[in-house]
């Protein structure tokens, strides 16, 4: 009798909340549909398929015939649909209640759509922590797939990385399969025969065992160069033919059938981990580079007879080397932590509303927006654009703002109102302050330069401060070296080095402070815009990142936060007091600055920095103007204005006009913030936000003081009109 092996092919198809319509369509045309067309005729082959919630909803709305074809394969037993968190969240990021809710809601949706029981699930990015086992089991899921990387670091050896194991938490059990990293790199990049040879070797070493391939379906056509390789050059057809030809010993199986065919190999408790590459990306940059060098040295040692380290010893050492923890993306990227904290705030609001037994329909709708706002992609960064993609960040904030809007209406918070609250909203051990009315929510961090770090415009569901801080990335070393791979052959995205633009090494720049609002600077008198843009200007004060004292004042129709700091500029002791006021029924933030301790015999160059995000570059309907609506340049334009009392930023597509009105006319600098970041297609320059920086040469009056009042007026009348038209259209066509 021939030794046999059971192969579980588990495909994960996903598009995130907020991705462009044309990207969904392209992935459908290049990956999802052609894979189905090639797979359907192979009647003896079976797979498990995970389609993330955002993608499944889009496919059902735009290509329901595709979903019907999948359903027929499900009913025929050839495709097993597996579930997961509805909107593909990183599960350890969520409170337990949201983990279970995401999984059970998606199970219900899938079972209704495909008339099949969902027993298994996909864990987003295979980010695992032990407490997930009990929550997943509570959601009535029996098994899932992680990476063999998790199992190696639990102490298993190569011959033990097959089949499935039982894990347990809080008295609840879950079956877990180790997915093969070797198969992830062979499929679809190596010749099909290499996969057959790998599996035949496994069948002889471990007869009757189970091998699992679990990876992105987009690598079958959407990843760069793969459509030609997989379909036009016939890789997938040859691969499926090879599986079919060897089915006397190689059984393609769903996860459900694998669970039924074999008992668990034993019990296992897995460390907190994700797939190997993710653990590298979660490390601080300096440690990433060290990790990469160590990994390179160990790889070389395993293949060299003259290495100081015996090859077998090097291989053993590799099995104990691991990277970092996913949660530390919230440390590496403060903007990720801001978004996470905002999500947690909305989740707690929803829990409170549930306890108050507000309208069930409102709760259901708000919960769906919250869950959509938990989609993982912009909460981290690796080989994909992730948190560097503005449209993904904007989409998350849009969902969270809408959830809060619904909950406020449900609990009766309507009409004219305003409030100011203080708490450790971003979990840094220091209090932040939230000013809110029916139109705006301003989140203020006294400890970080007394800055406004989030400014939500409720009517159009937009956070004007969904910015990023430019910081070093390990892959920037490749950008500096300029060593690209120009081959048009299909390769893993982890191995590609492609430059989408020239001169990116000259555009690498890092920020010394958060790119938020009300950042206070003192510059040399003769500093130029070019020096400000390039980061070559020297801070002459200690206010931009210093901690401010705060005090809240409340009145019936307005709330105010007063922020003050005793610091210095050029060694001269100064006091800055700034008051941010929000009234009960307008879309205006009033900001008043008072500088005290200024000398009368010399001028200080003082500037206040604003950053505005989600207002894209390179479009004629996104532009600067001086209050008359006449464009003076698209939003990527560098401006160095003469003295002016106002500057506006208009985004006619979004339907917003942001006006900065000054009681003391000033010169204003404006320029774009652009990151050099990595996506699956290569390295690219991405427009992130627009800096607007009014600046004055200030001198103390007889009391050593100087003041200015600034109004940030946010006009969304155009956006609200567009929304009403869109809502009317939806109502008329539904």
C-alpha positions in Angstrom: 0.0 0.0 0.0 1.3 3.4 -1.0 2.0 5.9 1.8 -0.6 8.6 1.6 -0.9 12.2 2.6 -3.9 14.5 2.8 -3.5 18.0 1.5 -5.8 20.8 2.7 -5.7 23.8 0.4 -7.1 26.8 2.4 -7.5 30.0 0.4 -8.1 33.3 2.0 -9.6 36.0 -0.2 -9.8 39.5 1.3 -10.3 43.1 0.4 -10.4 45.7 3.2 -13.1 48.2 4.2 -12.5 51.4 2.2 -10.5 49.9 -0.7 -11.2 51.4 -4.1 -14.0 49.9 -6.2 -11.5 49.3 -9.1 -9.3 47.3 -6.8 -12.1 44.9 -5.8 -13.0 44.6 -9.5 -9.4 44.0 -10.5 -8.9 41.3 -7.9 -12.1 39.6 -9.0 -11.0 39.7 -12.7 -7.4 38.6 -12.0 -7.8 36.1 -9.1 -11.2 35.1 -7.8 -13.1 34.4 -11.1 -10.2 32.8 -13.0 -9.3 30.5 -10.1 -12.9 29.3 -10.0 -13.0 28.8 -13.7 -9.8 26.7 -13.7 -10.8 24.8 -10.5 -14.4 23.9 -11.4 -13.7 21.1 -13.9 -11.4 19.2 -11.5 -14.3 17.2 -9.9 -12.0 15.1 -7.7 -10.3 18.0 -6.0 -11.6 19.8 -2.8 -10.5 23.0 -1.0 -11.5 25.1 2.0 -12.3 28.8 1.2 -12.4 31.9 3.3 -13.9 35.0 1.8 -13.7 38.0 4.2 -16.9 39.8 5.0 -16.1 43.1 3.1 -15.3 41.1 0.0 -18.2 38.6 0.4 -20.7 41.5 0.6 -19.2 43.2 -2.4 -19.2 40.0 -4.4 -22.8 39.3 -3.5 -23.8 42.8 -4.6 -21.7 43.0 -7.8 -21.2 39.4 -8.9 -23.9 37.3 -7.3 -23.5 34.7 -10.1 -20.0 34.0 -8.8 -21.3 33.5 -5.3 -24.0 31.2 -6.7 -21.3 29.1 -8.4 -19.4 28.9 -5.1 -22.6 27.8 -3.4 -23.0 24.9 -5.9 -19.5 23.7 -5.1 -20.3 24.0 -1.4 -23.4 21.9 -1.8 -21.4 19.4 -3.9 -18.9 19.0 -1.0 -16.0 20.3 -3.1 -15.6 23.6 -1.3 -15.8 24.1 2.4 -16.7 27.7 3.4 -14.9 28.7 6.6 -15.7 31.8 8.7 -13.8 34.3 10.8 -14.3 37.8 12.1 -16.9 39.4 9.8 -14.7 42.4 8.8 -11.3 40.7 9.2 -10.2 42.1 12.5 -7.0 41.3 14.4 -8.8 39.3 17.1 -6.4 40.1 20.0 -7.0 43.8 19.3 -10.7 43.5 20.3 -12.6 43.1 23.5 -13.8 39.6 24.0 -17.5 40.7 23.3 -16.5 42.0 19.9 -14.4 39.0 19.0 -17.3 36.7 19.6 -19.8 39.0 17.9 -17.7 39.4 14.8 -17.3 35.6 14.4 -21.0 34.7 15.2 -22.4 37.4 12.9 -20.3 36.3 10.0 -21.1 32.6 10.6 -24.8 33.5 10.4 -24.3 35.5 7.2 -22.3 32.7 5.5 -24.8 30.0 6.6 -27.7 32.0 5.2 -25.9 32.7 1.9 -24.4 29.2 1.3 -26.9 26.9 3.1 -24.0 25.1 4.8 -22.8 24.8 8.3 -19.6 26.8 9.2 -17.3 24.8 11.5 -13.9 26.4 10.9 -12.5 29.9 10.6 -9.6 31.9 9.4 -7.7 33.9 12.0 -6.7 37.3 10.4 -3.0 37.5 9.8 -2.8 34.4 12.0 -2.3 36.7 15.0 -2.7 34.4 17.9 -2.9 34.8 21.7 -4.0 32.0 24.0 -7.2 33.6 25.2 -8.6 33.4 21.7 -9.2 29.7 22.1 -12.1 30.1 24.5 -13.7 33.0 22.6 -13.5 31.2 19.3 -15.0 28.1 21.0 -17.8 30.3 22.5 -18.6 31.4 19.0 -19.2 27.7 18.1 -16.1 27.3 15.9 -14.4 23.9 16.1 -11.1 24.4 14.3 -8.7 27.0 12.6 -5.4 27.3 10.8 -2.3 29.0 12.1 1.3 28.8 10.8 3.8 26.1 11.6 5.9 29.0 13.0 3.5 29.1 16.0 4.0 25.4 16.6 7.8 25.5 16.2 8.0 28.0 19.0 5.9 25.7 21.1 8.7 23.2 20.8 7.5 20.9 18.0 9.9 19.5 15.4 9.5 19.2 11.6 7.9 15.7 11.8 5.3 17.0 14.3 4.1 19.9 12.1 1.3 18.0 10.4 -2.2 17.0 11.3 -4.0 19.0 14.0 -3.8 19.5 17.7 -6.1 20.4 20.6 -5.6 23.6 22.5 -7.6 24.9 25.5 -8.4 28.0 27.4 -10.7 28.5 30.3 -12.0 25.0 29.9 -12.9 25.3 26.2 -11.1 23.5 23.5 -10.3 24.2 19.9 -8.6 22.2 17.1 -5.6 24.0 15.4 -3.8 23.0 12.2 -0.2 24.1 11.4 0.0 25.7 8.0 3.2 24.9 6.1 5.5 27.9 5.5 7.4 25.8 2.9 4.2 25.3 0.9 3.4 29.0 1.2 6.6 29.7 -0.7 6.3 26.9 -3.2 2.7 27.7 -4.2 2.4 29.2 -6.8 6.0 30.3 -7.3 7.8 27.0 -7.8 7.1 24.4 -10.5 4.1 22.2 -9.5 6.4 19.2 -9.4 8.4 20.7 -6.5 5.2 20.7 -4.4 4.4 17.1 -5.4 8.0 16.1 -4.5 7.7 17.9 -1.1 4.4 16.1 -0.4 5.7 12.7 -1.5 8.6 13.0 0.8 6.2 13.8 3.6 4.0 10.8 2.8 7.0 8.5 3.1 8.2 10.2 6.4 4.8 10.5 8.0 2.4 8.2 6.2 -1.3 9.1 6.4 -0.7 12.6 7.8 -2.2 16.0 6.9 -0.4 18.9 5.2 -2.0 22.3 5.1 -1.4 25.2 2.7 -3.1 28.4 4.0 -2.5 31.7 2.3 -3.9 34.6 0.3 -6.0 33.8 -2.8 -4.7 37.1 -4.3 -1.3 35.4 -4.9 -3.2 33.5 -7.6 -3.4 36.4 -10.0 -3.5 39.7 -8.2 0.0 39.8 -6.7 2.5 41.4 -9.2 3.2 39.3 -12.2 1.2 36.3 -10.9 -1.8 36.6 -13.3 0.4 35.8 -16.3 2.3 33.1 -14.4 -0.7 31.4 -12.8 -3.2 31.6 -15.7 -1.6 32.6 -19.0 1.4 30.4 -18.5 -0.8 27.7 -17.1 0.7 27.2 -13.7 -2.6 26.6 -11.9 -3.9 24.2 -14.5 -0.7 22.2 -14.3 -0.8 22.2 -10.5 -4.3 20.9 -10.3 -3.6 18.3 -13.0 -0.6 17.1 -10.9 -2.8 16.8 -7.8 -5.4 14.9 -9.8 -2.9 12.6 -11.4 -1.4 11.7 -7.9 -4.7 11.2 -6.1 -4.0 7.5 -5.5 -1.7 8.7 -2.7 -2.3 12.5 -2.5 -5.8 13.3 -1.3 -7.0 16.9 -1.5 -9.3 17.5 1.4 -11.3 20.2 3.2 -10.4 21.0 6.8 -13.7 19.5 7.8 -12.9 16.1 6.2 -9.4 16.2 7.7 -10.9 16.6 11.2 -13.2 13.7 10.6 -10.5 11.5 9.1 -8.0 11.7 11.9 -8.0 12.3 15.7 -5.8 15.2 17.1 -2.1 14.4 17.4 -2.2 15.7 20.9 -2.5 18.8 23.0 -0.6 22.0 22.4 -0.4 25.5 23.9 0.8 28.0 21.4 2.8 31.2 22.2 1.6 34.6 21.2 2.6 34.9 17.6 1.7 35.4 13.9 3.3 34.3 10.7 7.0 34.7 10.7 7.3 37.8 8.6 4.7 39.6 10.7 6.8 39.0 13.9 9.7 40.7 12.1 7.7 43.7 11.0 6.4 44.3 14.6 10.0 44.8 15.9 11.6 48.2 16.4 13.5 49.1 13.2 17.0 48.7 14.7 16.0 45.2 16.0 14.5 44.3 12.6 17.8 45.0 10.9 19.6 42.9 13.6 17.1 40.1 13.2 17.5 40.2 9.4 21.3 40.0 9.6 21.1 37.2 12.1 18.7 35.3 9.9 20.9 35.8 6.9 24.0 34.5 8.9 22.1 31.4 10.1 20.8 30.7 6.6 24.3 30.9 5.3 25.6 28.7 8.1 23.1 25.9 7.3 24.6 25.7 3.8 28.3 26.1 4.4 30.7 23.4 5.4 33.3 26.0 6.5 31.0 28.0 8.8 32.1 28.6 12.4 28.7 27.2 13.3 27.9 23.6 12.4 25.0 23.6 9.8 22.9 21.3 12.0 23.5 23.6 15.0 22.6 26.6 12.9 19.3 24.9 11.9 18.6 24.2 15.5 19.3 27.8 16.5 16.9 29.0 13.8 14.1 27.0 15.3 14.4 29.1 18.5 14.7 32.5 16.8 11.5 34.6 16.8 10.5 38.2 16.3 8.1 40.5 18.1 4.4 40.7 19.0 1.7 42.2 16.9 0.4 44.5 19.7 3.7 46.4 19.4 2.5 48.0 16.1 0.6 50.2 18.5 4.0 51.3 20.0 5.8 51.6 16.7 3.0 53.7 15.2 1.3 56.2 17.5 -1.2 56.9 14.8 -2.2 53.2 14.9 -2.7 53.5 18.6 -4.9 56.6 18.1 -7.1 54.7 15.8 -7.2 51.6 18.1 -8.1 53.9 21.1 -10.9 55.5 19.1 -12.3 52.0 18.2 -12.2 51.0 21.9 -14.0 54.2 22.8 -16.8 53.4 20.4 -17.0 49.8 21.6 -17.4 51.0 25.2 -20.1 53.4 24.1 -22.0 50.5 22.4 -21.7 48.4 25.5 -23.1 51.2 27.6 -26.0 51.7 25.2 -26.8 48.0 25.3 -26.9 48.2 29.1 -29.3 51.1 28.9 -31.6 49.0 26.5 -31.8 51.6 23.8 -33.4 50.9 20.4 -32.4 47.4 19.1 -32.3 48.5 15.5 -30.0 51.4 16.3 -27.7 49.1 18.3 -27.5 46.6 15.4 -26.6 49.3 12.9 -24.1 50.9 15.2 -22.5 47.5 16.0 -22.1 46.8 12.3 -20.3 50.2 11.8 -18.1 49.4 14.8 -17.2 46.0 13.4 -16.4 47.5 10.0 -14.2 50.0 11.8 -12.2 47.0 13.2 -11.0 45.8 9.8 -7.3 45.1 10.4 -5.4 46.5 7.4 -4.7 50.1 8.4 -3.8 49.1 12.0 -0.3 47.8 11.0 2.2 47.8 8.2 4.4 45.1 6.5 4.7 44.1 2.9 1.3 45.7 2.2 0.6 49.5 2.4 -1.5 49.1 5.5 -1.5 52.1 7.8 0.4 54.2 5.2 -2.7 54.1 2.9 -4.8 57.2 3.6 -8.0 55.9 2.1 -7.9 52.9 4.4 -7.3 55.0 7.5 -10.1 57.4 6.5 -12.5 54.5 6.0 -11.9 53.2 9.5 -12.5 56.6 11.1 -15.6 57.1 8.9 -17.2 53.8 10.3 -16.3 54.7 13.9 -17.7 58.2 13.6 -20.9 56.9 12.1 -21.3 54.3 14.9 -20.9 57.1 17.5 -23.4 59.3 15.6 -26.0 56.5 15.7 -25.4 55.8 19.4 -25.7 59.5 20.3 -29.0 59.7 18.5 -30.2 56.5 20.1 -29.6 57.7 23.6 -31.3 61.0 22.9 -28.3 63.3 22.5 -29.9 65.6 19.9 -30.4 69.4 19.4 -27.9 71.9 20.8 -25.3 70.5 23.2 -21.7 70.5 24.0 -19.5 68.5 26.5 -15.9 68.2 27.7 -14.6 65.0 29.3 -11.2 63.9 30.4 -9.8 60.4 30.6 -6.9 58.3 29.5 -8.4 57.8 26.1 -5.3 56.5 24.4 -4.0 54.3 27.2 -0.7 56.1 27.7 -1.2 56.7 31.5 -1.9 60.4 31.0 -5.3 62.1 30.6 -6.6 63.4 27.2 -9.5 65.7 26.8 -12.5 65.4 24.5 -14.5 68.4 23.3 -17.7 67.5 21.5 -20.9 69.1 20.0 -23.3 67.9 17.3 -20.9 68.8 14.6 -17.3 68.3 15.8 -15.3 66.2 18.2 -11.8 67.4 19.1 -9.5 65.1 21.0 -6.7 67.0 22.8 -3.4 65.7 24.3 -2.0 68.1 26.9 1.0 65.8 27.4 2.0 65.9 23.7 2.6 69.6 22.9 -0.9 70.5 24.0 -1.9 69.3 20.5 -5.3 68.3 19.0 -4.7 64.8 17.7 -8.1 64.0 16.3 -10.8 66.3 14.8 -13.9 64.5 13.7 -16.4 66.2 11.4 -19.6 64.3 12.1 -21.7 65.3 9.1 -19.3 63.8 6.6 -17.8 61.2 8.9 -14.2 62.4 8.5 -11.3 62.8 10.8 -9.3 65.8 9.6 -6.3 64.6 11.7 -6.0 61.0 10.4 -2.4 61.8 9.7 0.8 59.7 10.1 4.2 60.6 11.4 7.0 59.7 9.0 9.4 57.3 10.8 12.2 55.0 9.8 11.4 51.6 8.3 13.8 48.7 7.9 13.1 48.6 4.2 14.4 52.2 3.8 17.8 50.6 3.8 16.9 49.0 0.4 15.6 52.4 -0.8 18.9 54.0 0.1 20.9 51.3 -1.7 18.6 51.5 -4.7 18.9 47.8 -5.3 15.7 46.9 -7.2 14.7 43.6 -8.8 13.7 44.3 -12.4 12.6 40.8 -13.3 9.0 40.4 -14.5 8.9 36.8 -13.2 6.4 36.0 -10.5 7.9 36.0 -7.0 6.7 36.3 -3.4 6.0 39.9 -2.4 8.5 39.3 0.5 11.3 38.9 -2.1 10.4 41.8 -4.5 12.3 45.1 -4.5 10.5 47.4 -7.0 10.7 51.2 -7.2 7.5 52.8 -8.6 9.3 56.2 -8.8 12.8 57.4 -9.2 14.7 59.3 -6.6 12.9 57.9 -3.6 16.1 57.8 -1.6 16.1 61.6 -1.8 12.6 61.7 -0.3 13.3 59.8 2.9 12.5 62.1 5.8 11.4 61.6 9.4 9.3 63.7 11.7 10.6 64.9 15.1 7.1 65.6 16.4 3.5 64.4 15.8 1.9 65.7 12.6 -1.2 67.0 14.4 -2.8 70.4 15.1 -1.6 73.3 17.4 2.1 72.3 17.4 4.0 75.4 18.7 7.3 76.3 17.1 10.0 78.9 17.5 12.2 79.3 14.4 15.2 81.4 13.5 14.0 84.7 12.0 15.6 84.0 8.6 14.4 80.4 8.3 13.1 79.5 4.8 10.2 77.3 3.6 12.7 74.9 2.1 14.3 74.4 5.5 11.0 73.8 7.1 9.9 71.3 4.5 13.2 69.4 4.6 13.3 69.3 8.4 16.6 71.2 8.5 15.2 74.1 10.6 16.2 73.9 14.2 13.6 74.2 17.0 14.5 77.1 19.2 11.9 76.4 21.9 10.8 73.4 23.9 7.1 73.7 23.2 6.4 71.4 20.2 6.7 68.2 22.2 6.6 69.4 25.7 3.8 68.7 28.2 1.1 71.4 28.9 -1.0 71.8 32.0 -4.7 71.7 31.3 -7.9 73.0 32.8 -11.5 72.5 31.5 -14.1 75.2 31.7 -17.8 74.5 31.1 -20.7 76.8 30.4 -24.3 76.1 29.2 -23.5 76.8 25.5 -19.7 76.3 25.3 -16.8 74.2 26.6 -13.2 75.2 26.7 -9.8 73.7 27.5 -7.0 75.9 28.6 -3.5 74.7 28.0 -0.4 76.3 29.5 3.3 75.6 29.5 6.2 77.4 31.1 9.1 76.8 28.8 11.7 78.7 26.9 12.8 79.9 23.5 16.5 80.8 22.9 16.9 80.3 26.6 14.4 83.0 27.4 11.7 81.8 29.9 8.3 82.1 28.2 4.8 81.0 29.0 2.3 79.9 26.3 -1.4 79.7 27.1 -3.8 78.5 24.5 -7.5 78.1 24.9 -9.6 75.9 22.6 -13.3 76.6 22.7 -16.2 74.7 21.2 -19.7 76.1 21.2 -22.9 74.1 21.3 -24.1 74.5 17.7 -21.5 75.4 15.1 -18.7 73.9 13.2 -16.0 76.3 14.5 -13.1 75.8 16.8 -11.9 79.0 18.4 -8.3 79.0 19.4 -6.7 81.9 21.4 -2.9 82.1 22.1 -1.3 84.3 24.7 2.5 84.4 24.8 4.0 85.9 28.0 7.5 86.8 29.0 8.4 88.1 25.5 11.2 90.7 25.4 10.3 94.2 24.0 13.7 94.7 22.4 13.8 91.8 20.0 11.5 89.8 17.8 10.8 86.0 18.2 9.7 84.0 15.2 6.6 82.1 16.4 4.6 79.5 14.3 1.6 77.3 14.9 1.4 74.1 12.9 -1.8 72.5 11.6 -2.0 69.3 9.6 -5.0 68.3 7.6 -5.5 64.7 6.4 -7.8 63.0 3.9 -7.6 65.9 1.4 -5.7 64.3 -1.5 -3.2 65.9 -3.9 -3.2 66.1 -7.6 -6.8 67.1 -8.3 -8.2 70.4 -9.4 -11.2 70.0 -7.0 -8.9 69.9 -4.0 -7.2 73.3 -3.7 -6.1 76.3 -1.6 -8.0 79.6 -1.7 -8.0 82.9 0.2 -11.7 82.9 1.0 -13.0 83.8 -2.5 -13.1 80.2 -3.8 -10.4 81.0 -6.5 -7.8 78.3 -6.5 -4.2 79.3 -5.7 -2.9 75.7 -6.2 -3.7 72.1 -5.6 -3.2 70.7 -2.1 0.3 69.4 -2.9 1.4 73.0 -3.7 4.0 74.6 -1.6 2.8 78.0 -0.5 4.8 80.9 1.0 2.2 83.6 1.2 2.4 87.3 2.0 0.6 88.5 5.1 -3.0 87.3 5.0 -5.9 87.0 7.4 -7.1 83.7 6.1 -6.3 80.6 4.1 -8.8 77.9 3.1 -8.4 74.2 2.0 -11.3 73.0 -0.2 -12.1 69.4 -1.1 -15.1 69.5 -3.4 -15.3 65.7 -3.7 -15.4 65.3 0.0 -17.6 68.4 0.3 -15.6 70.3 2.9 -14.0 73.7 3.1 -11.6 74.2 6.0 -10.9 77.9 6.7 -8.2 79.3 9.0 -9.0 82.9 10.0 -6.5 84.9 11.9 -7.0 88.0 14.1 -3.3 88.9 13.4 -2.6 88.5 9.7 0.5 86.4 9.1 2.6 84.9 6.4 1.6 81.2 5.9 3.7 78.3 4.8 1.9 75.3 3.4 3.3 72.0 2.0 2.5 68.3 1.7 3.7 65.5 3.9 4.7 62.5 1.8 5.9 59.1 3.0 8.2 56.7 1.2 6.4 53.4 2.0 6.1 49.9 0.8 3.2 48.0 -0.7 2.9 44.7 -2.5 3.5 46.6 -5.8 6.8 48.2 -4.6 8.2 51.3 -2.9 6.2 54.5 -3.6 5.7 58.1 -2.5 2.3 58.6 -0.8 0.6 61.9 -0.1 -0.4 61.8 3.6 -1.5 65.3 4.7 -1.1 69.0 4.2 0.8 71.2 6.6 -0.5 74.8 7.2 1.8 76.9 9.3 1.0 80.6 10.0 4.1 82.4 11.4 4.7 85.8 12.9 7.6 87.9 14.1 6.4 88.7 17.6 7.5 91.2 20.2 6.2 91.7 23.7 4.0 94.7 24.6 4.6 96.7 27.8 3.5 93.6 29.8 5.7 91.3 27.6 2.7 89.7 26.0 1.4 88.9 22.5 -1.8 87.2 21.5 -3.7 86.0 18.4 -7.1 84.5 17.9 -7.5 81.8 15.3 -10.8 80.4 14.1 -10.9 77.0 12.3 -14.2 77.1 10.5 -15.3 73.8 8.9 -18.0 74.2 6.2 -19.6 70.9 5.1 -22.7 72.3 3.4 -21.7 70.9 0.1 -20.9 67.4 1.5 -24.2 67.4 3.4 -26.1 68.3 0.2 -24.3 65.5 -1.6 -25.2 63.1 1.1 -28.9 64.0 1.0 -28.8 63.4 -2.8 -27.1 60.1 -2.4 -29.5 59.0 0.3 -32.5 60.0 -1.9 -31.1 58.0 -4.8 -30.6 55.0 -2.6 -34.2 55.3 -1.2 -35.6 55.7 -4.8 -33.8 52.6 -6.1 -34.3 50.3 -3.1 
